Amino acid sequence: MDAPVPVQAPLNLHVPEPPQRPGSEIDFSALVVPPAGATRRPDTGTPAAEMTDLAYGLVRVLDDQGHAVGPWDPGLDPDTLVRGLRSMMTVRAYDERMQRAQRQGKTSFYMKCTGEEAIAVAQAMAVDRSDMLFPTYRQQGLLIARDWPLADMMCQVFSNAGDRLKGRQMPVFYSSREAGFFSISGNLGTQYSQAVGWAMASAIKGDTRIAAAWIGEGATAEGDFHHALTFASVYRAPVILNVVNNHWAISSFHGIAGGERTTFAARGLGYGIPSLRVDGNDFLAVHAATRWAAARARANLGPTLIELFTYRAAAHSTSDDPGKYRPENAGAHWPLGDPIDRLRQHLTASGVWSEARQEALAREVAETVQAAGKEAEALGTLDKGPFHSARTMFEDVYKTMPWHLERQRRQAGV
Amino acid sequence: MATMTMVQALNAAMDEMLTRDGDVVVLGEDVGYFGGVFRCTDGLQRKHGRTRVFDTPITEAGIMGIAVGMAAYGLRPVAEMQFADYIYPACDQLISEAARLRYRSGGEFTAPVTVRAPYGGGIFGGQTHSQSPEAIFTHVAGMKTVIPSTPYDAKGLLIAAIEDDDPVMFFEPKRLYNGPFEGYHDRPVVPWAKHPASEVPDGHYAIPLGKAATVRSGGAVTILAYGTMVHVALAAARDAQVDAEILDLRTLVPVDIEAIEASVRKTGRCVIVHEATRTGGFGAELSALVQEHCFHHLETPIERVTGWDTPYPHAFEWEYFPGPARIAEALRRVMEE
């Protein structure tokens, strides 16, 4: 039965509004969270149309007691799990130090990924080291999980004399060809179709490397998201398309991006792309889903869309104050917990972890970050320098400097 | 050596590069099996295969995003925009991504993409099939802009563009695809075969980017032109009986300042011609450069002959088009003063 239509009903515009604003208690009770282990794991060759439930469900492996349950348990060995824990703890410690450095005036800007550490770390570990990653600004964990030197990352944040990007990019817009980490852009979404192009190139050349891309739920509204999914589907590109749904695009909740009536994973179904919705705070679930998608790509089965369901626990950036638009401390109440605590709980429940080992790891991580900090700051900070020579400003615009830039360089006196 | 139209010369350039370099791919709307709406890629898919030359969905932004990713991998994509008028959705990927990738990654990632786009009027294409948007891209740091005016140059410049390690906007004067055009729309169409620059060598040759060509030597006035307007300027100088020196710039960025300087210092007069709208057009940059570099040699003010600052009108094509009569008027003005 259709809904009754009153005669000459005035039309009204629906403007989505989050359930709570500052001043009210945070309440996540409306969230539907299926129990861990309850979501089925289809074969990697399953067509999108036969696994639409996966785009609306939630792949979860870790239960409330920290046990790995169900068909998505990736069965990782303890060493791998500890490596994951170490990387996630390093990301958090790195974030804390760089946030502090920004507050101390050593750089202009910083962005933390608190609460989202499992995504970049588990995904980097689930693909091959030679696979190419096209991140957003909140996947610093990819570099850290690939053991990229923290001091090198810090030099970028400080724009100092050791910055591989020569002080040209805003803090956290890392780039490292050697790490298989594509140059981050501030124009949101552009990396998504680029990743598909890279993957198509790999397939054209008969290579074995695949690509993975990340985008926030907010930026799925950009055209690049649609272009990427179209090309990935049409040419069956070997690419993993990740949507990090952390619920907030600066101050706009996911409903403004179109998340009220459907999931972001479901976006993939219209393109015929198998799509998974995954608990992004569950290291094991993220790892397993990524491995599933990577296996599809490597078998020439084409792209997979993964929505990583998580929550941005911290501010968007050092320039943001989430207390202005959402209840204070919302992240602490996220029903799917903290990714680091949950993996630690799992290691403890598995009998391979102890308070002593945890403390030792925390000490090791703190020392690593501190040492890197000293190394990087010795090469300069944004407030005090030293920097690369200002003449480098004119380099790399073109492969060879044309006459007009040479002339401008002389005019600038550098 | 063969006699070719510009379409055939462009096709030969892509064929040559697809053959020589396994990293070259050609992509765009209708470029595959069909061979392009202007036939520039005719037969290339059949010869080089579907993964080297292929059709894309209708999304210029998508094509450019894909091309940038392919270039980051190490390929040399040649992306066709079916009309330059359709390029605007791709601007984010062109301006923010392709042009700046080398710079922002400290030289680690590059985007050696060639973007081919038929531009310009004279074919009754109305406002969405006639535009000349080159100045949008000449304004972008990190990008080169190239426009040929003959079959010989088209092949040599396109090969140079594909081999170039920076992104290149390659605008093709579509009114010149199948014959030179002097701007007299009411006269019979002349085929390329009667033009000496339709003689196109076989195999590989590259015309260096950044080098203008002197298409007519003269002592009275310098005309700076490119694309279709080179032929229109030649006709105007002939008909106005002015001993003009005509420079075909061929590359707009980096522009051949030495050639411009040498010519204007010699003639002391300068007329700048382009089809694109006037305000903020590339002619403004040329005018500023001539003023900066040749001020003390100028006998008269610099003249610009351009498209009007209106959208390109369908019914008033020839009132809009800066034809030989308008150029001749400008020549007379600079000669009379």
Boltz contact constraints between the chains, C-beta under 6 A:
constraints:
  - contact:
      token1: [A, 164]
      token2: [B, 106]
      max_distance: 6.0
  - contact:
      token1: [A, 165]
      token2: [B, 106]
      max_distance: 6.0
  - contact:
      token1: [A, 166]
      token2: [B, 106]
      max_distance: 6.0
  - contact:
      token1: [A, 168]
      token2: [B, 104]
      max_distance: 6.0
  - contact:
      token1: [A, 169]
      token2: [B, 104]
      max_distance: 6.0
  - contact:
      token1: [A, 175]
      token2: [B, 105]
      max_distance: 6.0
  - contact:
      token1: [A, 177]
      token2: [B, 108]
      max_distance: 6.0
  - contact:
      token1: [A, 183]
      token2: [B, 104]
      max_distance: 6.0
  - contact:
      token1: [A, 183]
      token2: [B, 105]
      max_distance: 6.0
  - contact:
      token1: [A, 183]
      token2: [B, 109]
      max_distance: 6.0
  - contact:
      token1: [A, 187]
      token2: [B, 92]
      max_distance: 6.0
  - contact:
      token1: [A, 187]
      token2: [B, 96]
      max_distance: 6.0
  - contact:
      token1: [A, 190]
      token2: [B, 97]
      max_distance: 6.0
  - contact:
      token1: [A, 193]
      token2: [B, 62]
      max_distance: 6.0
  - contact:
      token1: [A, 193]
      token2: [B, 65]
      max_distance: 6.0
  - contact:
      token1: [A, 193]
      token2: [B, 66]
      max_distance: 6.0
  - contact:
      token1: [A, 194]
      token2: [B, 65]
      max_distance: 6.0
  - contact:
      token1: [A, 194]
      token2: [B, 68]
      max_distance: 6.0
  - contact:
      token1: [A, 194]
      token2: [B, 69]
      max_distance: 6.0
  - contact:
      token1: [A, 197]
      token2: [B, 66]
      max_distance: 6.0
  - contact:
      token1: [A, 197]
      token2: [B, 69]
      max_distance: 6.0
  - contact:
      token1: [A, 197]
      token2: [B, 70]
      max_distance: 6.0
  - contact:
      token1: [A, 198]
      token2: [B, 69]
      max_distance: 6.0
  - contact:
      token1: [A, 198]
      token2: [B, 72]
      max_distance: 6.0
  - contact:
      token1: [A, 198]
      token2: [B, 73]
      max_distance: 6.0
  - contact:
      token1: [A, 201]
      token2: [B, 70]
      max_distance: 6.0
  - contact:
      token1: [A, 201]
      token2: [B, 73]
      max_distance: 6.0
  - contact:
      token1: [A, 201]
      token2: [B, 75]
      max_distance: 6.0
  - contact:
      token1: [A, 204]
      token2: [B, 51]
      max_distance: 6.0
  - contact:
      token1: [A, 223]
      token2: [B, 61]
      max_distance: 6.0
  - contact:
      token1: [A, 224]
      token2: [B, 65]
      max_distance: 6.0
  - contact:
      token1: [A, 227]
      token2: [B, 59]
      max_distance: 6.0
  - contact:
      token1: [A, 227]
      token2: [B, 61]
      max_distance: 6.0
  - contact:
      token1: [A, 227]
      token2: [B, 62]
      max_distance: 6.0
  - contact:
      token1: [A, 227]
      token2: [B, 65]
      max_distance: 6.0
  - contact:
      token1: [A, 230]
      token2: [B, 57]
      max_distance: 6.0
  - contact:
      token1: [A, 231]
      token2: [B, 62]
      max_distance: 6.0
  - contact:
      token1: [A, 231]
      token2: [B, 66]
      max_distance: 6.0
  - contact:
      token1: [A, 396]
      token2: [B, 102]
      max_distance: 6.0
  - contact:
      token1: [A, 396]
      token2: [B, 103]
      max_distance: 6.0
  - contact:
      token1: [A, 396]
      token2: [B, 107]
      max_distance: 6.0
  - contact:
      token1: [A, 397]
      token2: [B, 103]
      max_distance: 6.0
  - contact:
      token1: [A, 397]
      token2: [B, 141]
      max_distance: 6.0
  - contact:
      token1: [A, 397]
      token2: [B, 142]
      max_distance: 6.0
  - contact:
      token1: [A, 398]
      token2: [B, 166]
      max_distance: 6.0
  - contact:
      token1: [A, 399]
      token2: [B, 165]
      max_distance: 6.0
  - contact:
      token1: [A, 399]
      token2: [B, 166]
      max_distance: 6.0
  - contact:
      token1: [A, 402]
      token2: [B, 254]
      max_distance: 6.0
